[in-house]
Amino acid sequence: MKGLSWWHWAGGFLGAFFIATAAFAGPRIGALLLMVLVLAGQLGMALLLDHFGWAGYRETPISVGKVAGVLLIVAGIWLIRRG
């Protein structure tokens, strides 16, 4: 265990936090909304990772199409919440 780096520990704690949050929020907001919120968060972070070249990713600038795709997901969240 001592040989693990900080990101191993961070990944473990964040994974446990995600599971606890999903277990708490899932029954309250529903499976569909929970999953689409997770997807929106992952896509938003992926957009930033690509744009800034973080974590060793090749830098690719944000484009109108990429932003439109994320905004469509956000619009889907709004539609799900309305329904």
Distance bins in CASP14 RR format, pairs under 12 A and 6 or more apart:
PFRMAT RR
TARGET T0000
AUTHOR 0000-0000-0000
RMODE 2
METHOD distances of the structure
MODEL  1
1 8 0 0 0 0 1 0 0 0 0 0 0
1 9 0 0 0 0 1 0 0 0 0 0 0
2 8 0 0 0 0 0 1 0 0 0 0 0
2 9 0 0 0 0 0 1 0 0 0 0 0
3 9 0 0 0 0 0 1 0 0 0 0 0
4 10 0 0 0 0 0 1 0 0 0 0 0
4 11 0 0 0 0 0 1 0 0 0 0 0
4 12 0 0 0 0 1 0 0 0 0 0 0
4 13 0 0 0 0 0 1 0 0 0 0 0
5 11 0 0 0 0 0 1 0 0 0 0 0
5 12 0 0 0 0 0 1 0 0 0 0 0
6 12 0 0 0 0 0 1 0 0 0 0 0
6 13 0 0 0 0 0 1 0 0 0 0 0
6 14 0 0 0 0 0 1 0 0 0 0 0
7 13 0 0 0 0 0 1 0 0 0 0 0
7 14 0 0 0 0 1 0 0 0 0 0 0
7 55 0 0 0 0 1 0 0 0 0 0 0
8 14 0 0 0 0 0 1 0 0 0 0 0
8 15 0 0 0 0 0 1 0 0 0 0 0
9 15 0 0 0 0 0 1 0 0 0 0 0
9 16 0 0 0 0 0 1 0 0 0 0 0
10 16 0 0 0 0 0 1 0 0 0 0 0
10 17 0 0 0 0 0 1 0 0 0 0 0
11 17 0 0 0 0 1 0 0 0 0 0 0
11 18 0 0 0 0 1 0 0 0 0 0 0
11 19 0 0 0 0 0 1 0 0 0 0 0
12 18 0 0 0 0 1 0 0 0 0 0 0
12 19 0 0 0 0 0 1 0 0 0 0 0
12 20 0 0 0 0 0 1 0 0 0 0 0
13 19 0 0 0 0 0 1 0 0 0 0 0
13 20 0 0 0 0 0 1 0 0 0 0 0
14 20 0 0 0 0 0 1 0 0 0 0 0
14 21 0 0 0 0 0 1 0 0 0 0 0
15 21 0 0 0 0 1 0 0 0 0 0 0
15 22 0 0 0 0 1 0 0 0 0 0 0
15 23 0 0 0 0 0 1 0 0 0 0 0
16 22 0 0 0 0 0 1 0 0 0 0 0
16 23 0 0 0 0 0 1 0 0 0 0 0
17 23 0 0 0 0 0 1 0 0 0 0 0
17 24 0 0 0 0 0 1 0 0 0 0 0
17 25 0 0 0 0 0 1 0 0 0 0 0
18 24 0 0 0 0 0 1 0 0 0 0 0
18 25 0 0 0 0 0 1 0 0 0 0 0
18 26 0 0 0 0 0 1 0 0 0 0 0
18 34 0 0 0 0 0 1 0 0 0 0 0
18 37 0 0 0 0 0 1 0 0 0 0 0
18 38 0 0 0 0 1 0 0 0 0 0 0
18 41 0 0 0 0 0 1 0 0 0 0 0
18 42 0 0 0 0 0 1 0 0 0 0 0
19 25 0 0 0 0 0 1 0 0 0 0 0
19 26 0 0 0 0 0 1 0 0 0 0 0
19 38 0 0 0 0 0 1 0 0 0 0 0
20 26 0 0 0 0 0 1 0 0 0 0 0
21 27 0 0 0 0 0 1 0 0 0 0 0
21 28 0 0 0 0 0 1 0 0 0 0 0
21 29 0 0 0 0 0 1 0 0 0 0 0
21 34 0 0 0 0 1 0 0 0 0 0 0
21 37 0 0 0 0 0 1 0 0 0 0 0
21 38 0 0 0 0 1 0 0 0 0 0 0
22 28 0 0 0 0 0 1 0 0 0 0 0
22 29 0 0 0 0 0 1 0 0 0 0 0
22 30 0 0 0 0 0 1 0 0 0 0 0
22 31 0 0 0 0 1 0 0 0 0 0 0
22 33 0 0 0 0 0 1 0 0 0 0 0
22 34 1 0 0 1 0 0 0 0 0 0 0
22 35 0 0 0 0 1 0 0 0 0 0 0
22 37 0 0 0 0 0 1 0 0 0 0 0
22 38 1 0 0 1 0 0 0 0 0 0 0
23 31 0 0 0 0 0 1 0 0 0 0 0
23 34 0 0 0 0 0 1 0 0 0 0 0
24 30 0 0 0 0 0 1 0 0 0 0 0
24 34 0 0 0 0 0 1 0 0 0 0 0
25 31 0 0 0 0 0 1 0 0 0 0 0
25 33 0 0 0 0 1 0 0 0 0 0 0
25 34 1 0 0 1 0 0 0 0 0 0 0
25 35 0 0 0 0 0 1 0 0 0 0 0
25 37 0 0 0 0 1 0 0 0 0 0 0
25 38 0 0 0 0 0 1 0 0 0 0 0
26 32 0 0 0 0 1 0 0 0 0 0 0
26 33 0 0 0 0 1 0 0 0 0 0 0
26 34 1 0 1 0 0 0 0 0 0 0 0
26 35 0 0 0 0 1 0 0 0 0 0 0
26 36 0 0 0 0 0 1 0 0 0 0 0
26 37 0 0 0 0 1 0 0 0 0 0 0
26 38 0 0 0 0 0 1 0 0 0 0 0
27 33 0 0 0 0 0 1 0 0 0 0 0
27 34 0 0 0 0 1 0 0 0 0 0 0
28 34 0 0 0 0 1 0 0 0 0 0 0
29 35 0 0 0 0 0 1 0 0 0 0 0
29 36 0 0 0 0 0 1 0 0 0 0 0
29 37 1 0 0 1 0 0 0 0 0 0 0
29 38 0 0 0 0 0 1 0 0 0 0 0
29 77 0 0 0 0 0 1 0 0 0 0 0
29 80 0 0 0 0 1 0 0 0 0 0 0
29 81 0 0 0 0 1 0 0 0 0 0 0
30 36 0 0 0 0 0 1 0 0 0 0 0
30 37 0 0 0 0 0 1 0 0 0 0 0
30 80 0 0 0 0 1 0 0 0 0 0 0
30 81 0 0 0 0 0 1 0 0 0 0 0
31 37 0 0 0 0 0 1 0 0 0 0 0
31 38 0 0 0 0 0 1 0 0 0 0 0
31 80 0 0 0 0 0 1 0 0 0 0 0
32 38 0 0 0 0 0 1 0 0 0 0 0
32 39 0 0 0 0 0 1 0 0 0 0 0
32 76 0 0 0 0 0 1 0 0 0 0 0
32 77 0 0 0 0 1 0 0 0 0 0 0
32 79 0 0 0 0 0 1 0 0 0 0 0
32 80 1 0 1 0 0 0 0 0 0 0 0
32 81 0 0 0 0 0 1 0 0 0 0 0
32 83 0 0 0 0 0 1 0 0 0 0 0
33 39 0 0 0 0 0 1 0 0 0 0 0
33 40 0 0 0 0 0 1 0 0 0 0 0
33 76 0 0 0 0 1 0 0 0 0 0 0
33 77 1 0 0 1 0 0 0 0 0 0 0
33 78 0 0 0 0 0 1 0 0 0 0 0
33 79 0 0 0 0 0 1 0 0 0 0 0
33 80 1 0 1 0 0 0 0 0 0 0 0
33 81 1 0 0 1 0 0 0 0 0 0 0
33 82 0 0 0 0 0 1 0 0 0 0 0
33 83 0 0 0 0 0 1 0 0 0 0 0
34 40 0 0 0 0 0 1 0 0 0 0 0
34 41 0 0 0 0 0 1 0 0 0 0 0
34 77 0 0 0 0 0 1 0 0 0 0 0
34 80 0 0 0 0 0 1 0 0 0 0 0
35 41 0 0 0 0 0 1 0 0 0 0 0
35 42 0 0 0 0 0 1 0 0 0 0 0
35 73 0 0 0 0 0 1 0 0 0 0 0
35 76 0 0 0 0 0 1 0 0 0 0 0
35 77 0 0 0 0 0 1 0 0 0 0 0
35 80 0 0 0 0 0 1 0 0 0 0 0
36 42 0 0 0 0 0 1 0 0 0 0 0
36 43 0 0 0 0 0 1 0 0 0 0 0
36 72 0 0 0 0 0 1 0 0 0 0 0
36 73 1 0 0 1 0 0 0 0 0 0 0
36 74 0 0 0 0 1 0 0 0 0 0 0
36 75 0 0 0 0 0 1 0 0 0 0 0
36 76 1 0 0 1 0 0 0 0 0 0 0
36 77 1 0 1 0 0 0 0 0 0 0 0
36 78 0 0 0 0 0 1 0 0 0 0 0
36 79 0 0 0 0 1 0 0 0 0 0 0
36 80 1 0 0 1 0 0 0 0 0 0 0
36 81 0 0 0 0 1 0 0 0 0 0 0
37 43 0 0 0 0 0 1 0 0 0 0 0
37 44 0 0 0 0 0 1 0 0 0 0 0
37 73 0 0 0 0 1 0 0 0 0 0 0
37 74 0 0 0 0 1 0 0 0 0 0 0
37 76 0 0 0 0 0 1 0 0 0 0 0
37 77 1 0 0 1 0 0 0 0 0 0 0
37 78 0 0 0 0 0 1 0 0 0 0 0
37 80 0 0 0 0 1 0 0 0 0 0 0
37 81 0 0 0 0 0 1 0 0 0 0 0
38 44 0 0 0 0 0 1 0 0 0 0 0
38 45 0 0 0 0 0 1 0 0 0 0 0
38 73 0 0 0 0 0 1 0 0 0 0 0
38 77 0 0 0 0 0 1 0 0 0 0 0
39 45 0 0 0 0 0 1 0 0 0 0 0
39 46 0 0 0 0 0 1 0 0 0 0 0
39 69 0 0 0 0 0 1 0 0 0 0 0
39 70 0 0 0 0 0 1 0 0 0 0 0
39 72 0 0 0 0 0 1 0 0 0 0 0
39 73 1 0 0 1 0 0 0 0 0 0 0
39 74 0 0 0 0 0 1 0 0 0 0 0
39 76 0 0 0 0 0 1 0 0 0 0 0
39 77 0 0 0 0 1 0 0 0 0 0 0
39 80 0 0 0 0 0 1 0 0 0 0 0
40 46 0 0 0 0 0 1 0 0 0 0 0
40 47 0 0 0 0 0 1 0 0 0 0 0
40 69 0 0 0 0 0 1 0 0 0 0 0
40 70 1 0 0 1 0 0 0 0 0 0 0
40 71 0 0 0 0 1 0 0 0 0 0 0
40 72 0 0 0 0 0 1 0 0 0 0 0
40 73 1 0 1 0 0 0 0 0 0 0 0
40 74 1 0 0 1 0 0 0 0 0 0 0
40 75 0 0 0 0 0 1 0 0 0 0 0
40 76 0 0 0 0 1 0 0 0 0 0 0
40 77 1 0 0 1 0 0 0 0 0 0 0
40 78 0 0 0 0 0 1 0 0 0 0 0
40 80 0 0 0 0 0 1 0 0 0 0 0
41 47 0 0 0 0 1 0 0 0 0 0 0
41 48 0 0 0 0 0 1 0 0 0 0 0
41 49 0 0 0 0 0 1 0 0 0 0 0
41 70 0 0 0 0 1 0 0 0 0 0 0
41 73 0 0 0 0 1 0 0 0 0 0 0
41 74 0 0 0 0 1 0 0 0 0 0 0
41 77 0 0 0 0 0 1 0 0 0 0 0
42 48 0 0 0 0 0 1 0 0 0 0 0
42 49 0 0 0 0 0 1 0 0 0 0 0
42 70 0 0 0 0 0 1 0 0 0 0 0
42 73 0 0 0 0 1 0 0 0 0 0 0
43 49 0 0 0 0 0 1 0 0 0 0 0
43 50 0 0 0 0 0 1 0 0 0 0 0
43 66 0 0 0 0 1 0 0 0 0 0 0
43 67 0 0 0 0 0 1 0 0 0 0 0
43 68 0 0 0 0 0 1 0 0 0 0 0
43 69 1 0 0 1 0 0 0 0 0 0 0
43 70 1 0 1 0 0 0 0 0 0 0 0
43 71 0 0 0 0 0 1 0 0 0 0 0
43 72 0 0 0 0 0 1 0 0 0 0 0
43 73 1 0 0 1 0 0 0 0 0 0 0
43 74 0 0 0 0 1 0 0 0 0 0 0
43 77 0 0 0 0 0 1 0 0 0 0 0
44 50 0 0 0 0 1 0 0 0 0 0 0
44 51 0 0 0 0 1 0 0 0 0 0 0
44 62 0 0 0 0 0 1 0 0 0 0 0
44 66 0 0 0 0 1 0 0 0 0 0 0
44 67 0 0 0 0 1 0 0 0 0 0 0
44 69 0 0 0 0 1 0 0 0 0 0 0
44 70 1 0 1 0 0 0 0 0 0 0 0
44 71 0 0 0 0 0 1 0 0 0 0 0
44 73 0 0 0 0 1 0 0 0 0 0 0
44 74 0 0 0 0 1 0 0 0 0 0 0
45 51 0 0 0 0 0 1 0 0 0 0 0
45 52 0 0 0 0 0 1 0 0 0 0 0
45 54 0 0 0 0 1 0 0 0 0 0 0
45 55 0 0 0 0 0 1 0 0 0 0 0
45 57 0 0 0 0 0 1 0 0 0 0 0
45 70 0 0 0 0 0 1 0 0 0 0 0
46 52 0 0 0 0 0 1 0 0 0 0 0
46 53 0 0 0 0 0 1 0 0 0 0 0
46 54 0 0 0 0 0 1 0 0 0 0 0
46 55 0 0 0 0 0 1 0 0 0 0 0
46 57 0 0 0 0 1 0 0 0 0 0 0
46 60 0 0 0 0 0 1 0 0 0 0 0
46 62 0 0 0 0 0 1 0 0 0 0 0
46 66 0 0 0 0 1 0 0 0 0 0 0
46 69 0 0 0 0 0 1 0 0 0 0 0
46 70 0 0 0 0 1 0 0 0 0 0 0
46 73 0 0 0 0 0 1 0 0 0 0 0
47 53 0 0 0 0 0 1 0 0 0 0 0
47 54 0 0 0 0 0 1 0 0 0 0 0
47 57 0 0 0 0 0 1 0 0 0 0 0
47 60 0 0 0 0 1 0 0 0 0 0 0
47 61 0 0 0 0 0 1 0 0 0 0 0
47 62 1 0 0 1 0 0 0 0 0 0 0
47 63 0 0 0 0 1 0 0 0 0 0 0
47 65 0 0 0 0 0 1 0 0 0 0 0
47 66 1 0 1 0 0 0 0 0 0 0 0
47 67 1 0 0 1 0 0 0 0 0 0 0
47 68 0 0 0 0 0 1 0 0 0 0 0
47 69 0 0 0 0 1 0 0 0 0 0 0
47 70 1 0 0 1 0 0 0 0 0 0 0
47 71 0 0 0 0 0 1 0 0 0 0 0
47 73 0 0 0 0 0 1 0 0 0 0 0
48 54 1 0 0 1 0 0 0 0 0 0 0
48 55 0 0 0 0 0 1 0 0 0 0 0
48 57 0 0 0 0 1 0 0 0 0 0 0
48 59 0 0 0 0 0 1 0 0 0 0 0
48 60 0 0 0 0 0 1 0 0 0 0 0
48 61 0 0 0 0 0 1 0 0 0 0 0
48 62 0 0 0 0 1 0 0 0 0 0 0
48 66 0 0 0 0 0 1 0 0 0 0 0
48 67 0 0 0 0 0 1 0 0 0 0 0
48 70 0 0 0 0 0 1 0 0 0 0 0
49 55 1 0 1 0 0 0 0 0 0 0 0
49 56 0 0 0 0 1 0 0 0 0 0 0
49 57 1 0 1 0 0 0 0 0 0 0 0
49 58 0 0 0 0 1 0 0 0 0 0 0
49 59 0 0 0 0 1 0 0 0 0 0 0
49 60 0 0 0 0 1 0 0 0 0 0 0
49 62 0 0 0 0 0 1 0 0 0 0 0
49 66 0 0 0 0 0 1 0 0 0 0 0
50 56 0 0 0 0 0 1 0 0 0 0 0
50 57 1 0 1 0 0 0 0 0 0 0 0
50 58 1 0 0 1 0 0 0 0 0 0 0
50 59 1 0 0 1 0 0 0 0 0 0 0
50 60 1 0 1 0 0 0 0 0 0 0 0
50 61 0 0 0 0 1 0 0 0 0 0 0
50 62 1 0 0 1 0 0 0 0 0 0 0
50 63 0 0 0 0 0 1 0 0 0 0 0
50 66 0 0 0 0 1 0 0 0 0 0 0
50 70 0 0 0 0 0 1 0 0 0 0 0
51 57 0 0 0 0 1 0 0 0 0 0 0
51 58 0 0 0 0 0 1 0 0 0 0 0
51 59 1 0 0 1 0 0 0 0 0 0 0
51 60 1 0 0 1 0 0 0 0 0 0 0
51 61 1 0 0 1 0 0 0 0 0 0 0
51 62 1 0 1 0 0 0 0 0 0 0 0
51 63 0 0 0 0 1 0 0 0 0 0 0
51 66 0 0 0 0 1 0 0 0 0 0 0
51 67 0 0 0 0 0 1 0 0 0 0 0
51 70 0 0 0 0 0 1 0 0 0 0 0
52 58 0 0 0 0 0 1 0 0 0 0 0
52 59 1 0 0 1 0 0 0 0 0 0 0
52 60 0 0 0 0 0 1 0 0 0 0 0
52 61 0 0 0 0 1 0 0 0 0 0 0
52 62 0 0 0 0 1 0 0 0 0 0 0
53 59 1 0 1 0 0 0 0 0 0 0 0
53 60 0 0 0 0 1 0 0 0 0 0 0
53 61 0 0 0 0 0 1 0 0 0 0 0
53 62 0 0 0 0 0 1 0 0 0 0 0
54 60 0 0 0 0 0 1 0 0 0 0 0
60 66 0 0 0 0 1 0 0 0 0 0 0
61 67 0 0 0 0 0 1 0 0 0 0 0
62 68 0 0 0 0 0 1 0 0 0 0 0
62 69 0 0 0 0 0 1 0 0 0 0 0
62 70 0 0 0 0 1 0 0 0 0 0 0
63 69 0 0 0 0 0 1 0 0 0 0 0
63 70 0 0 0 0 0 1 0 0 0 0 0
64 70 0 0 0 0 0 1 0 0 0 0 0
64 71 0 0 0 0 0 1 0 0 0 0 0
65 71 0 0 0 0 1 0 0 0 0 0 0
65 72 0 0 0 0 1 0 0 0 0 0 0
66 72 0 0 0 0 0 1 0 0 0 0 0
66 73 0 0 0 0 0 1 0 0 0 0 0
67 73 0 0 0 0 0 1 0 0 0 0 0
67 74 0 0 0 0 0 1 0 0 0 0 0
68 74 0 0 0 0 0 1 0 0 0 0 0
68 75 0 0 0 0 0 1 0 0 0 0 0
69 75 0 0 0 0 1 0 0 0 0 0 0
69 76 0 0 0 0 0 1 0 0 0 0 0
70 76 0 0 0 0 0 1 0 0 0 0 0
70 77 0 0 0 0 0 1 0 0 0 0 0
71 77 0 0 0 0 0 1 0 0 0 0 0
71 78 0 0 0 0 0 1 0 0 0 0 0
72 78 0 0 0 0 0 1 0 0 0 0 0
72 79 0 0 0 0 0 1 0 0 0 0 0
73 79 0 0 0 0 0 1 0 0 0 0 0
73 80 0 0 0 0 0 1 0 0 0 0 0
74 80 0 0 0 0 0 1 0 0 0 0 0
74 81 0 0 0 0 0 1 0 0 0 0 0
75 81 0 0 0 0 0 1 0 0 0 0 0
75 82 0 0 0 0 0 1 0 0 0 0 0
76 82 0 0 0 0 1 0 0 0 0 0 0
76 83 0 0 0 0 0 1 0 0 0 0 0
77 83 0 0 0 0 0 1 0 0 0 0 0
END
